[in-house]
C-alpha cells in the first residue's frame, strides 16, 4: 500500500511538472476566407497574432497547487482583420 501511494505521488508530480513546462502557444483559428477571383468561400487556418502590451492579469488569486493565475490578452486575426480577447491561465 505504501509503495502504491509513493508511486502515485511521483506520477502526479511528474505530470504537473510536464504540463507546467509547456510553452504558451498562440491558438490556431479556423476562419472563412473569400477568394477574390471566384467569390467562393474557403476555410482557412491561421495563427492569431498577439497585440503588444495587451497582456493583463485579471485576478489576484493564484492557485497554490498549480501556481497559475488568470490572464487576458488581445489577439489579431490577419485573415479577417479582427481583434478578439483570449483568456488563459499561466
C-alpha positions in Angstrom: 0.0 0.0 0.0 2.8 2.4 0.9 4.6 1.7 -2.4 1.5 2.4 -4.4 1.0 5.7 -2.6 4.6 6.8 -3.3 4.3 5.7 -6.9 1.0 7.7 -7.3 2.6 10.8 -5.7 5.6 10.6 -8.0 3.4 10.2 -11.1 1.3 13.2 -10.0 4.4 15.4 -9.5 5.9 14.4 -12.9 2.6 15.1 -14.6 2.2 18.5 -13.0 5.8 19.5 -13.9 5.5 18.4 -17.5 2.2 20.3 -18.1 3.6 23.4 -16.4 6.7 23.3 -18.5 4.8 23.5 -21.9 5.3 26.9 -23.5 2.3 29.1 -24.2 1.3 28.9 -27.8 -1.0 31.3 -29.7 -4.1 29.4 -30.8 -4.9 28.5 -34.4 -8.2 29.8 -35.6 -10.3 28.3 -38.4 -11.9 31.1 -40.3 -13.5 31.6 -43.7 -11.5 33.3 -46.5 -13.2 34.8 -49.6 -11.4 34.1 -52.9 -11.3 37.3 -54.9 -11.5 35.8 -58.4 -14.4 33.4 -58.0 -16.1 34.7 -54.9 -16.1 31.2 -53.3 -15.6 30.9 -49.5 -12.8 28.6 -48.3 -11.9 27.6 -44.8 -8.5 28.8 -43.8 -6.4 28.1 -40.7 -4.3 30.9 -39.4 -2.3 31.7 -36.3 -3.6 34.7 -34.4 -1.0 37.4 -33.6 -0.7 38.9 -30.1 -1.2 42.6 -29.7 1.9 44.1 -28.0 1.1 45.4 -24.5 -2.3 43.8 -24.2 -1.4 41.1 -21.7 -3.2 41.7 -18.3 -3.5 39.6 -15.2 -7.2 39.5 -14.4 -7.2 38.0 -11.0 -5.2 38.5 -7.8 -5.7 34.8 -6.9 -3.0 32.3 -7.8 -3.7 28.5 -7.4 -1.5 27.2 -4.6 -1.2 23.8 -6.3 -0.6 24.6 -10.0 0.8 28.2 -9.4 -1.3 29.5 -12.3 -3.2 32.8 -12.4 -5.8 34.1 -14.9 -4.7 36.4 -17.8 -6.4 38.0 -20.8 -4.7 39.1 -24.0 -5.9 40.8 -27.2 -5.1 38.9 -30.4 -5.3 40.0 -34.0 -6.6 37.7 -36.8 -4.8 38.7 -40.0 -7.2 36.9 -42.4 -10.4 38.5 -41.1 -8.8 41.7 -39.8 -10.5 41.5 -36.4 -9.4 41.6 -32.7 -10.5 39.2 -30.0 -10.0 38.6 -26.3 -8.3 35.4 -25.3 -8.5 34.2 -21.7 -5.9 31.7 -20.4 -4.1 30.6 -17.3 -0.4 30.7 -16.8 
